[in-house]
Amino acid sequence: MLIILVFVILLPLIALIDIVKNEFTNSNKLIWVLVVLLFPFIGTILYFIIGTKQKIK
């Protein structure tokens, strides 16, 4: 039960904080926020796989 709670609440929250703190190419920040909010489980996984590569360093 605790593992499900982590995946459903904590990981999307961490992803949203990371998205807000960083700059992205084009308007990808808004797109990633929407993806993570609308699809919390899949969106978070996609963000950590694809989205972190789109950050401006």
A tleap script that builds the chain and sets N, CA, C and O, in Angstrom:
source leaprc.protein.ff14SB
mol = sequence {
  NMET LEU ILE ILE LEU VAL PHE VAL ILE LEU
  LEU PRO LEU ILE ALA LEU ILE ASP ILE VAL
  LYS ASN GLU PHE THR ASN SER ASN LYS LEU
  ILE TRP VAL LEU VAL VAL LEU LEU PHE PRO
  PHE ILE GLY THR ILE LEU TYR PHE ILE ILE
  GLY THR LYS GLN LYS ILE CLYS
}
set mol.1.N position { 0.821 -1.198 0.000 }
set mol.1.CA position { 0.000 0.000 0.000 }
set mol.1.C position { 0.861 1.255 0.000 }
set mol.1.O position { 0.540 2.235 -0.672 }
set mol.2.N position { 1.945 1.223 0.749 }
set mol.2.CA position { 2.841 2.377 0.828 }
set mol.2.C position { 3.523 2.632 -0.512 }
set mol.2.O position { 3.728 3.785 -0.893 }
set mol.3.N position { 3.872 1.579 -1.219 }
set mol.3.CA position { 4.520 1.722 -2.523 }
set mol.3.C position { 3.574 2.393 -3.511 }
set mol.3.O position { 4.001 3.240 -4.296 }
set mol.4.N position { 2.312 2.032 -3.483 }
set mol.4.CA position { 1.324 2.646 -4.367 }
set mol.4.C position { 1.181 4.123 -4.026 }
set mol.4.O position { 1.086 4.955 -4.929 }
set mol.5.N position { 1.163 4.460 -2.760 }
set mol.5.CA position { 1.070 5.849 -2.329 }
set mol.5.C position { 2.250 6.664 -2.842 }
set mol.5.O position { 2.075 7.803 -3.276 }
set mol.6.N position { 3.437 6.097 -2.797 }
set mol.6.CA position { 4.631 6.787 -3.290 }
set mol.6.C position { 4.509 7.066 -4.779 }
set mol.6.O position { 4.807 8.172 -5.229 }
set mol.7.N position { 4.072 6.067 -5.552 }
set mol.7.CA position { 3.968 6.247 -6.997 }
set mol.7.C position { 2.864 7.218 -7.391 }
set mol.7.O position { 3.001 7.936 -8.382 }
set mol.8.N position { 1.783 7.251 -6.640 }
set mol.8.CA position { 0.635 8.072 -7.020 }
set mol.8.C position { 0.767 9.518 -6.548 }
set mol.8.O position { 0.305 10.428 -7.235 }
set mol.9.N position { 1.380 9.746 -5.402 }
set mol.9.CA position { 1.430 11.092 -4.838 }
set mol.9.C position { 2.836 11.687 -4.831 }
set mol.9.O position { 3.035 12.809 -5.299 }
set mol.10.N position { 3.787 10.966 -4.317 }
set mol.10.CA position { 5.108 11.541 -4.094 }
set mol.10.C position { 5.895 11.762 -5.385 }
set mol.10.O position { 6.464 12.838 -5.569 }
set mol.11.N position { 5.942 10.792 -6.269 }
set mol.11.CA position { 6.720 10.953 -7.502 }
set mol.11.C position { 6.178 12.061 -8.408 }
set mol.11.O position { 6.973 12.842 -8.931 }
set mol.12.N position { 4.852 12.167 -8.619 }
set mol.12.CA position { 4.372 13.308 -9.409 }
set mol.12.C position { 4.690 14.653 -8.756 }
set mol.12.O position { 4.974 15.626 -9.455 }
set mol.13.N position { 4.646 14.714 -7.445 }
set mol.13.CA position { 4.989 15.947 -6.745 }
set mol.13.C position { 6.458 16.304 -6.951 }
set mol.13.O position { 6.787 17.470 -7.171 }
set mol.14.N position { 7.329 15.328 -6.882 }
set mol.14.CA position { 8.755 15.556 -7.134 }
set mol.14.C position { 8.968 16.011 -8.579 }
set mol.14.O position { 9.760 16.917 -8.838 }
set mol.15.N position { 8.268 15.388 -9.507 }
set mol.15.CA position { 8.383 15.767 -10.911 }
set mol.15.C position { 7.919 17.203 -11.127 }
set mol.15.O position { 8.582 17.959 -11.837 }
set mol.16.N position { 6.800 17.593 -10.532 }
set mol.16.CA position { 6.291 18.956 -10.690 }
set mol.16.C position { 7.247 19.990 -10.109 }
set mol.16.O position { 7.450 21.051 -10.698 }
set mol.17.N position { 7.827 19.686 -8.966 }
set mol.17.CA position { 8.801 20.606 -8.368 }
set mol.17.C position { 10.014 20.751 -9.281 }
set mol.17.O position { 10.523 21.857 -9.463 }
set mol.18.N position { 10.476 19.650 -9.853 }
set mol.18.CA position { 11.624 19.680 -10.760 }
set mol.18.C position { 11.291 20.473 -12.028 }
set mol.18.O position { 12.130 21.224 -12.525 }
set mol.19.N position { 10.090 20.313 -12.546 }
set mol.19.CA position { 9.677 21.037 -13.751 }
set mol.19.C position { 9.646 22.537 -13.482 }
set mol.19.O position { 10.132 23.322 -14.297 }
set mol.20.N position { 9.082 22.940 -12.351 }
set mol.20.CA position { 8.946 24.364 -12.040 }
set mol.20.C position { 10.313 25.010 -11.799 }
set mol.20.O position { 10.509 26.170 -12.159 }
set mol.21.N position { 11.248 24.294 -11.205 }
set mol.21.CA position { 12.558 24.853 -10.880 }
set mol.21.C position { 13.474 25.023 -12.089 }
set mol.21.O position { 14.390 25.845 -12.047 }
set mol.22.N position { 13.250 24.269 -13.162 }
set mol.22.CA position { 14.175 24.266 -14.284 }
set mol.22.C position { 13.596 24.934 -15.519 }
set mol.22.O position { 12.383 25.092 -15.650 }
set mol.23.N position { 14.485 25.321 -16.418 }
set mol.23.CA position { 14.097 25.896 -17.707 }
set mol.23.C position { 14.150 24.806 -18.762 }
set mol.23.O position { 14.981 23.899 -18.698 }
set mol.24.N position { 13.246 24.907 -19.742 }
set mol.24.CA position { 13.160 23.924 -20.805 }
set mol.24.C position { 13.226 24.616 -22.158 }
set mol.24.O position { 12.989 25.819 -22.264 }
set mol.25.N position { 13.548 23.848 -23.186 }
set mol.25.CA position { 13.538 24.383 -24.531 }
set mol.25.C position { 12.101 24.652 -24.956 }
set mol.25.O position { 11.186 23.916 -24.586 }
set mol.26.N position { 11.912 25.711 -25.734 }
set mol.26.CA position { 10.591 26.121 -26.241 }
set mol.26.C position { 9.592 26.267 -25.100 }
set mol.26.O position { 9.931 26.844 -24.067 }
set mol.27.N position { 8.388 25.769 -25.252 }
set mol.27.CA position { 7.368 25.872 -24.200 }
set mol.27.C position { 7.105 24.509 -23.579 }
set mol.27.O position { 5.970 24.194 -23.222 }
set mol.28.N position { 8.130 23.715 -23.452 }
set mol.28.CA position { 7.985 22.355 -22.931 }
set mol.28.C position { 7.613 22.313 -21.452 }
set mol.28.O position { 7.086 21.305 -20.981 }
set mol.29.N position { 7.877 23.380 -20.719 }
set mol.29.CA position { 7.551 23.381 -19.291 }
set mol.29.C position { 6.041 23.213 -19.092 }
set mol.29.O position { 5.610 22.387 -18.288 }
set mol.30.N position { 5.253 23.977 -19.807 }
set mol.30.CA position { 3.795 23.890 -19.694 }
set mol.30.C position { 3.294 22.516 -20.125 }
set mol.30.O position { 2.399 21.952 -19.496 }
set mol.31.N position { 3.861 21.989 -21.175 }
set mol.31.CA position { 3.456 20.667 -21.664 }
set mol.31.C position { 3.745 19.603 -20.619 }
set mol.31.O position { 2.896 18.748 -20.368 }
set mol.32.N position { 4.914 19.633 -20.007 }
set mol.32.CA position { 5.258 18.629 -18.997 }
set mol.32.C position { 4.399 18.750 -17.751 }
set mol.32.O position { 4.031 17.739 -17.153 }
set mol.33.N position { 4.073 19.979 -17.350 }
set mol.33.CA position { 3.188 20.149 -16.196 }
set mol.33.C position { 1.828 19.522 -16.487 }
set mol.33.O position { 1.275 18.819 -15.641 }
set mol.34.N position { 1.291 19.770 -17.667 }
set mol.34.CA position { -0.006 19.188 -18.032 }
set mol.34.C position { 0.045 17.663 -18.100 }
set mol.34.O position { -0.871 16.985 -17.637 }
set mol.35.N position { 1.111 17.134 -18.674 }
set mol.35.CA position { 1.239 15.671 -18.787 }
set mol.35.C position { 1.284 15.026 -17.402 }
set mol.35.O position { 0.621 14.016 -17.164 }
set mol.36.N position { 2.062 15.606 -16.491 }
set mol.36.CA position { 2.187 15.028 -15.147 }
set mol.36.C position { 0.880 15.190 -14.362 }
set mol.36.O position { 0.517 14.301 -13.592 }
set mol.37.N position { 0.174 16.297 -14.541 }
set mol.37.CA position { -1.080 16.494 -13.812 }
set mol.37.C position { -2.216 15.623 -14.355 }
set mol.37.O position { -3.019 15.097 -13.584 }
set mol.38.N position { -2.282 15.472 -15.675 }
set mol.38.CA position { -3.382 14.719 -16.267 }
set mol.38.C position { -3.170 13.204 -16.198 }
set mol.38.O position { -4.130 12.443 -16.084 }
set mol.39.N position { -1.917 12.777 -16.268 }
set mol.39.CA position { -1.585 11.346 -16.231 }
set mol.39.C position { -0.504 11.131 -15.174 }
set mol.39.O position { 0.663 10.956 -15.523 }
set mol.40.N position { -0.864 11.139 -13.897 }
set mol.40.CA position { 0.156 11.138 -12.835 }
set mol.40.C position { 1.156 9.981 -12.910 }
set mol.40.O position { 2.354 10.210 -12.741 }
set mol.41.N position { 0.714 8.774 -13.153 }
set mol.41.CA position { 1.637 7.638 -13.145 }
set mol.41.C position { 2.480 7.595 -14.419 }
set mol.41.O position { 3.709 7.619 -14.355 }
set mol.42.N position { 1.822 7.530 -15.563 }
set mol.42.CA position { 2.529 7.450 -16.846 }
set mol.42.C position { 3.273 8.755 -17.141 }
set mol.42.O position { 4.400 8.729 -17.636 }
set mol.43.N position { 2.649 9.886 -16.838 }
set mol.43.CA position { 3.273 11.180 -17.094 }
set mol.43.C position { 4.562 11.376 -16.322 }
set mol.43.O position { 5.529 11.935 -16.840 }
set mol.44.N position { 4.574 10.913 -15.080 }
set mol.44.CA position { 5.784 11.029 -14.261 }
set mol.44.C position { 6.899 10.155 -14.812 }
set mol.44.O position { 8.051 10.583 -14.887 }
set mol.45.N position { 6.565 8.951 -15.189 }
set mol.45.CA position { 7.570 8.056 -15.766 }
set mol.45.C position { 8.128 8.649 -17.059 }
set mol.45.O position { 9.340 8.654 -17.274 }
set mol.46.N position { 7.242 9.146 -17.914 }
set mol.46.CA position { 7.687 9.766 -19.164 }
set mol.46.C position { 8.561 10.985 -18.902 }
set mol.46.O position { 9.557 11.195 -19.594 }
set mol.47.N position { 8.198 11.789 -17.909 }
set mol.47.CA position { 9.005 12.965 -17.598 }
set mol.47.C position { 10.419 12.573 -17.183 }
set mol.47.O position { 11.393 13.156 -17.659 }
set mol.48.N position { 10.533 11.582 -16.296 }
set mol.48.CA position { 11.866 11.206 -15.830 }
set mol.48.C position { 12.682 10.512 -16.912 }
set mol.48.O position { 13.911 10.522 -16.847 }
set mol.49.N position { 12.035 9.911 -17.903 }
set mol.49.CA position { 12.763 9.271 -18.996 }
set mol.49.C position { 13.094 10.271 -20.104 }
set mol.49.O position { 14.230 10.319 -20.576 }
set mol.50.N position { 12.111 11.064 -20.520 }
set mol.50.CA position { 12.276 11.948 -21.682 }
set mol.50.C position { 12.501 13.404 -21.281 }
set mol.50.O position { 13.382 14.073 -21.821 }
set mol.51.N position { 11.708 13.889 -20.338 }
set mol.51.CA position { 11.695 15.311 -20.008 }
set mol.51.C position { 12.975 15.842 -19.405 }
set mol.51.O position { 13.338 16.993 -19.646 }
set mol.52.N position { 13.663 15.035 -18.632 }
set mol.52.CA position { 14.888 15.529 -18.005 }
set mol.52.C position { 15.981 15.802 -19.032 }
set mol.52.O position { 16.917 16.551 -18.755 }
set mol.53.N position { 15.872 15.208 -20.201 }
set mol.53.CA position { 16.856 15.464 -21.261 }
set mol.53.C position { 16.601 16.782 -21.976 }
set mol.53.O position { 17.472 17.273 -22.694 }
set mol.54.N position { 15.412 17.365 -21.787 }
set mol.54.CA position { 15.045 18.610 -22.461 }
set mol.54.C position { 15.343 19.856 -21.645 }
set mol.54.O position { 15.060 20.969 -22.089 }
set mol.55.N position { 15.908 19.687 -20.464 }
set mol.55.CA position { 16.247 20.829 -19.608 }
set mol.55.C position { 17.398 21.614 -20.218 }
set mol.55.O position { 18.282 21.056 -20.869 }
set mol.56.N position { 17.363 22.923 -19.990 }
set mol.56.CA position { 18.488 23.779 -20.362 }
set mol.56.C position { 19.429 23.822 -19.176 }
set mol.56.O position { 19.025 24.164 -18.064 }
set mol.57.N position { 20.666 23.480 -19.411 }
set mol.57.CA position { 21.636 23.409 -18.297 }
set mol.57.C position { 22.378 24.708 -18.125 }
set mol.57.O position { 23.227 24.823 -17.241 }
savepdb mol mol.pdb
quit
